[in-house]
Amino acid sequence: MSPVSEHADLIGSGVAGLAARVRDGGLSSRQLVSACLEAAAQDELNTHITLAEDAVKRAEELDRHLAERGPVGPLHGVPISVKDNYTTSGIRTTGGMGVLRDWTPDTDAAVVQRLTDAGAVVVGKTNMHEYSFGITSDNPHFGPVRNPHDPTRSAGGSSGGSGAAVAARIVPAAMGTDTGGSVRIPASVCGAVGLKPTRDRLPLEGVLRVSFGFDVAGPITRDVTDAALLMHALTGGETVAPDALPADPAALRGVRIGIPVGDYWADNHPEVERLHRQAAQRFADAGADLREVTVEHAEIGSETGFLIATPEAVALVAELFRERGLGSIEQQLDGIGPDVAALLLSQLGPDAAPVPAHEYLAAMSETVPAIRRGYLTALSGVDVLLTPTTPSPAIPLAQTGLMEHNGRQVDPFPTFVRYTFGISVIGLPAISVPAGITSDGLPVGVQLVGTDHAESTLLRLARAFELTAG
């Protein structure tokens, strides 16, 4: 991966370091924001759909505030991008959809407001898979997001622009959303940290929703310390502060790490399997207690997620179109990309095969609780679970329709959400952390899964694991 601009080393120093330099007067917010805007403007990875025209003005206001009254908050003056499904006052919001390319909201999403209250400067809206319903970020309206480690490959999705922008040092951090893996997948394949909080941890007002129950907001950052800083700011101090994270891998001594076993967890690219085993050994070498566990019903997590999220997504996009005065979905199908159009048509029109109401209700009332019991039972004897984040490294953009996986052609969408969607279905928190690089130079992440509201535990253990890399 090569830097995208002369400012890459500066931007890559991370949120925590940049915030400290701005507070200490060694760097102005205006300098930093201008560097990010320049990097984004020069970007050949197509990470952003829209840049914030008033970002420099906001940075100058923060510089004056710092000189006269001190910092606004822990993110004072730090530039951050947000996925283009967060509404932003005065900045275009498309949701990655061509039919919304001219919409500029007049209010900020709740998470965006929390970022600005903490002193951050929103510098742009990141590119994404159309309507967040996909994992390639091969957007038919705004172009594909390219992977910083190999521009011929996908950056993952649906928050692909956020993952690529952070990994390529275009911005120090970005917000994504995660319905079935959309923060963790791009973080994994781009070589960043992606945190999916517990379902109810962060507010979703102002987010263009895909699911009534699975959506969460989450940060993608350069490292775990930055993820902790953003979560600490966004939750008003409810999660661990960055200065309370471990400073030594010895913090893993005695920690119980559950390793799910069985055929379901075995269908991985050989390089993913190798790096996952190495990650487990790194935990063990630091003194963690590795225990094999069985996760009952894990194998039906993804199919249950699709069964529930598909009709919900169609209902929510129909509501969005009504709110925006766009008429019915059928009236807008010509302006929607083929994969999302296929999703919508699966529930609409004369040839549709919509999910029957009794199957949806049974999944919600019976299957989801069963999957949740399976994971919680597995977690009952350990502190966290350790799994691959994705079964494969980043795939070529030419394979975003069908991909090659272990000698067969498969659909990328269900393949890449194999280990992430079930966690979203049951609402547990999870974090993807870089585990190493394949022989082809592609990043691979591993996922730590915890119990409800265990973000602080995940961040502590992820930081200690990060430190085992030396």
Steps between C-alpha positions, in 0.01 A plus 500: 500500500641840406405830662239696310646839575790680661287527816454125550756471782333786686147365461612148583621601845149428624219673683653490847833641388344767280258610771792540741702703249207732429434551873870572563517752216748303292251465217197704402170342413503705181831340392373154579160538334659654192739205479212253511301689239805509273560128550136423421506721190808314371360161596506235226322244717163679469443502874273807517180601326486856635743727685381754756529851357489667842753270672784753488273771643399267783869423565585870518219554750638219714850648485364831628299324770810312616703820524229689687320239711673165467394177331136420426545132573730198464487509118567872473605593147540142372360428150270198467301372204162331528334243279258657255196350671532742795301816443714813517371855514608688190693204356354277232378159620441228242504166680702394197182528289479688173140600572619700804798669337341847531383477863658731758346453847456782747575295813785282624463138600526453877845341475626783278374748758686313773818512295475874447409555866825320585689740272541292185482650152302301244704528181302277267253223423651166409409281206309181575306209361172636367240525778743309730368169365818327388863435589702612195444879485502461122263792463325535160437874545819630662750235394670220696703556814847356444710321758808697615714184498401406144283742302376218279323350802190588699520700821215298647170646605266636547717761677779451245585867459544542874729199527711596200527867601636410843735228373635732227556783749259731327323566830605389850161339575159448345155387606321212333185305567475125551188295426663165427871581506526832318750654742699186577535372141661813346716541810624144459574506127653851510714449811323719756314460829120482480274496804138386488345609831212333678174564315371779727833665587492792251198691367382447142288809447592646163647179356350364178394165643521153345352301788276579793703285738849432365643844412770651721738794465869423544847652453779390268841614623871455453542314829316391814597808701323721248194274504489533879532878477212531253276266699583679825403830340189367325365329814570788736761298690304176531777290343867465592717810463801462271744570784350206692587249228776245567858606439636146485393167345525353850146628549394185310634270771219276622241641257276223367477503120232282341591349161184379320553160338307293248454482125326838485820678611733307269418623146764773489751616242831331595662835581209600723527166678874544548472851642207406723707216649793737545272748678385229738862410568583864570228501765634175645862622502388806699347273763137476390309177563371369165191280518317330217125573507195394304260771387163338441295643212788719374454346156152653461597851607553640152197341335284622788647846459417510130149367562429781745700786348379459141133594555603761756737663251227517237256654749756755613606607150132538407452725803812700408371555147162617630667743739713642219205530261645243259186294464502123512799268470366373167512854362871531586633159400674634186718717726603219735798270445443140396579323826286729715226496236503120518459524876201732466343295221526187713230649721300701243327454167332209320807271505592567863532232766465708815593359839177357646382676814492177701865427412606852596314480832634153576854618431457797732327313783671159484812485284670821615464409871640153423805647324550741788486218755760312297747787507435593863545140608833489319597828667394386846831324565732750330561873486476541121478294182774519237402439135617609157322820399456383142570162336698668220731796445388779266372373167568644153243754389445275200365235740239710677226303321648156563823433686746214504514339845682174577463371146136591439297798380289656775293812567720755684216639714413191710865393491638816657230535768543138610659590836351847548127490419404263781659736752291786359184288514537452876631851570830414671808725473803398294826652386718418198873546552778455242661156534761514227566510126462222246779391268328718237526807725134510604383573856304247704310577818382294794179565691451509876139453614375590848182503703253789506662840568847345527661760273752593769610138538533462124705818472732399785563153360532627143759754614697235686489278192616794288801532729601138439606606151793682660 
